[in-house]
Amino acid sequence: MEVNQTGQGLRFTCPKRSVSAVYVLLYMCAAAVVLVTLCGNLLIIISVCHFKQLHTPTNMLILSLAVSDLLVGVLVMPTALIWMIEACWMLNAFYCLCYILISYYLTNISIYSVALIAVDRYFALSNPFLYTKKATLSSMRIVVLCNWFVLLFYNVTLQYFNGHFGGTTVCPEDFFVLDEVWSLVDLLLTFAFPCSVIIILYTRVFVIVRKHATAIRELNAVTRTRTTKNMSDSMKSERKAAKSLGILVFVFLACLFPYFIYTVLGNVIEVKVGSFQNVLMLVCLNSAINPAIYALFYPWFRRCVKLTLTLQIFKTDSALMNFL
């Protein structure tokens, strides 16, 4: 990458690259990754939106996560892949500003969606009767909308007070340099707090599931009734769901942790553009991994995919199908 001094400041230019087989292969692989991300998350969105049986409070949060992952595949991942392949930033300052805002925003949406899923699961297991009464579709839609709008306001404020709206945005440096005060605020609000919520509540979820499983085993040892069998089947389903969400959370945190080290502590540690590209790509790949986790651990998702790909969703009353 060459740096030219002009009357308007620094301008980064990319060296010309010859078109080779490796170059074409890199772009083909990039297109494949983007396509997998789009298709996987689109299938989740179609499944939750189309089938009435999936219109549950928890699935509204999963839908929010899938939408944010889909937008990552549309708005963030292609530019990140081009940036990695070309080894330099090729676009103008305005696009850079939009890209920074969108990257931060969608990352925050994802992490708070996972945090809300953790709260939802803990609430459902710790107080199921109150959960059934309070956690309705309408209330969960309001929670999701508030999550999106509040985080949009926060991210616009974050970029404004870091000078990114002053016409001095320079890529790629401005991706990971924040004011010292805002670095601490961002670290607390978008990483430390939601991650603490996720880890603490999922720990509690596994403790509750284990206690329930122990109680059911003891009950089964005393009596073998249809009621206890139904309770046992229900708890097996809950344990499987908790395990699946636990894997989802672990993968999510593993992908997000390096990103926050670079973006939040970028003004403290020495940051290299090349290594930051790898970290950003790790975050993007998480959006492609999430649908694969659903496909592996959620039978309802696999059945929905089969019904969608075979075009059975276009049949009359297909939205009322019972497949759980």
N, C-alpha and C positions, 0 to 999 in steps of 0.2 A: 504494500500500500504506500502510495506517495502522498506527501503533504505539501500543498502549495500555499504560499502566502498571497492573499489578495487584499484589496481595499476593504473588503467586508469581513475580514478575519480569515480563519483557517478553512481550507477546503480539501477534503479527502478525495483522492481519485484512485481508481482501481487500475492496476496494470492489465493490459490486454492478455487474454488467455487463448491459446489455440484450442480448437475443438478436438478432443481425443475420445477414444473409446471409454476411458476411465471417467472423463468429464460427463459424457452422456449417461454412463451407468449411475453416477452419483445423482443426477437429476431424476433418473428413472426410479431409483430407490427412494428419493425424497418424495416423489409423486405417490409412490406406493404407501409410504407411511402416512401421508396426508389422507389418502383415500381410505385406508383402514380406520383411521381416527374418525373421519366423517361418517362412514357406513356404520361402524359399531355404535356410536352415540346416536345416530339417527334411528337405528333400530330400537334403542331403548326409549327414545322419545315417542316413536310411533306406537310401541307396545303400551306404554303407560297412558298415552292420550286416547288410544283407540278402544282398548278393552276395559269395559266398565268394572270388571272384577279387580282391576289393578288401580282403581281410583281410591287409594287409601292415603291417610296422612303421611305415612313414611315414604310412599312412592312419590309424593309431591316433592319431597326433599331430594330423592334420587333423580327425579326429573330435572330439578334445578341444577344438580351437579352435571347431568348429561348435557344440558343446554350450555353450561359454561365450558364444558369439554369440547362440545361441537364448535363453539365460537373460537376456542383456542385453535382448533384445526383449520378454521376458515381465516382468521385474522392474525394469528400469531405464528403458527408453525410454518407456513410457506415462506414468510420473510426470514424467519430464523434459519431455515434450511438454506435459503439462497445466500444469506450472510455467511454461513459456515462454508459453503462450497466456494464462493467467490473470495473468501478470506478478507473481505472489506465491506464497508457500508456503502451501498450504491444509490441510496435514495436521498431526497431533500430533507431539510430541517423540519418542515411542517409534518411530513409523514413520520419523521422520527419522533416528534412530540406526540402524535396520535398513537404511535406504536408503543411508546413508553407508558402512556396512560392506560391503554387497553391491556398491556401485559400485566401491569400492577393490578388493575381492576379485576381481570378474570382470575388471576392467581388468588386474590383475596376472596372472590366469590366461591372458588373451589374449596378453600380451606374452611370458610365459615359454613358452607353447605355440609361438609363432613362433620364439623363440630355440632351443627344442628341435628344431624342424623344420630350422633352419639347421645345428645340430650333426649331426643325422641325415644331411642331404644331404652335408655335408663328409666325414663318416665314410664314407659309401657310395662317394663318388668317390675319396677319397684312399687308402682301403684296402678295396677291394671284397671281397676274400676273407675278411678278418677280420670285416667287416660282416655277411656272409652267415652266419658262424658265431655271432657274438655277438648281433646284433640280431634277436631272435626276437619272436613275438607276445606271449608270456608276459612276457618281460623289458620290452618296451615298455609293456605294461599296468601293470606295477609302476612304471615311470618316471612314467606319466601319473597314477596314483593318488597317488604320493608328491608330485608337483607340486601337486595339488589340496589335499592334507592339510597340507603344509608351508606353503603360502601362506595357508590358512585360519588356521592357528595364528599366523602372522606378522601377519595383518590384525587378528585379535582382540587381539593384544598391542599393536599400534599404536594402536588405538582406546582400549584400556584406559588406556595410559600418557598419552594425550592428554585424559583426563577425560571421554570420551564415555559412560562407563558410570556416571557419578556423578549422573545426573539433571539435568544442567545443559545438555543439548544444545539448541542454538538453531539453527534453520534460517532462512535459508540460510548464515549466517556460518560454521558449523562444517564446511562442505564443503571449505574451502580454507585453514583455519588449523591448523597443526601446531606442536608444540613445536619450538624451534630445533634441538635435538639430533636429534629424530626426523625433522625435515625433511631434514637431511643424510643420515641413515640411509636414509630412504625414497628420496631422490634416488639414492643409490648402489646400493641393492639392487633397486629396481623400475624404474629407468630407465637409469642410467649403465652398470651391469654388463651387463644383458641386451641393451641396444642396442649396446654395444661388441662383444659376442659375435656378434650378428646381422650387423653391418657387416663385421667382420673376417672371419668365416667365409664370408659370401657373396662377399666380394672374392676369397678363396682359391678358392671354388667356380668362379667365372668364370675365374680364371687356369688352374685344372686343366682345365676344359672346353676352353679355348682351346688348351692344349698338346696335349690328346688329339686335337682336330680337326686341328691342324697335322700331328701324327704320322700320322694316317689319310690325309690328303691326300698326304703324301710316299709312304706305302705304296701308295696307289692309283696314283701316278704310275709306280711300278716294276712292279706286278703288278695284274692285274684278276681276282681270284678271288672265289668266293662268300663265303669267310670275311671278306675285307676289306669286301665289300658289306654283310654282316651287321653287322660292326663299325661301319661308317659309319652304317647305319640306327640302330643302338643309340645312337651318339653324337649323332645328330640329335635323337633322343628325349630324351637327357639335356640337351642344350642348350636344347630347348624347355621342359623342366621347370624348368631353372635360370632361364630368362628369366621364366617364369610366376611362380615363387616370388619372383624379384627384384621384379617389379611388385607382388606382394602385400605384400612387406616395405616397399617405398617408400611405398605408400598407407597402410600401417599406421603407420609412423613419422611421416608427415605429419599423420595424425589424432591421434596420441598426444602429439606434442611440445608443442603449446599447452596441453594438459590438465595435463601435469606442471609446466609453468611456473606455472600457477595453483595447483595443489594443493600442490606442494612448496615453492614460494617465496611462498606467500600471506601469510606473516607478514613478508616483506621488502618486497614491492612492493605498491602500492595496487591492490586488486582490486575491480572493480565486478560486482555480481550479474548484471547484464544481459549483460556480455561473457562471464562464466563460463558462463552458460546456453548461449551459442553454442558455447563450447569443449566443454562436456559433450555437446551435441547432435552435434558433429563426431565424438566418440568413439563415440557410439551409431550414427551413420550408417556407421561403418566395419564394424559388424556386419552391415549390409545390403549393403555393397559387396563383402565377401569372396565370397559365393556368386556374384555377378555375374562376378568375376574367374575363378572356377572354370569358369563356364559359357562364358566367352570363350576360355579357353586349355586346358581339359581336355576332350578328346573323350569320355573315359569318363564324365564327369559329365553331358554332354548326352545320351548314350545311356541312362544310368541314369534321368534325368528322363523321357525318352520312355517307357521301360518302366514307370516308376512311374505316370505320368499316364494311360497307356493300360491300367492295372490288370493288366499282364502279370506283375507280381511275385506275383500270387495263383495263377498256374499251378503245376502240379506241377513240381518240380525247377527252378523259375525262379532259385533262388539259385545254381545251377551254370552259368548262362548264360555263354558266352564272348563278350565284346564288346570286348575290348581289341585 
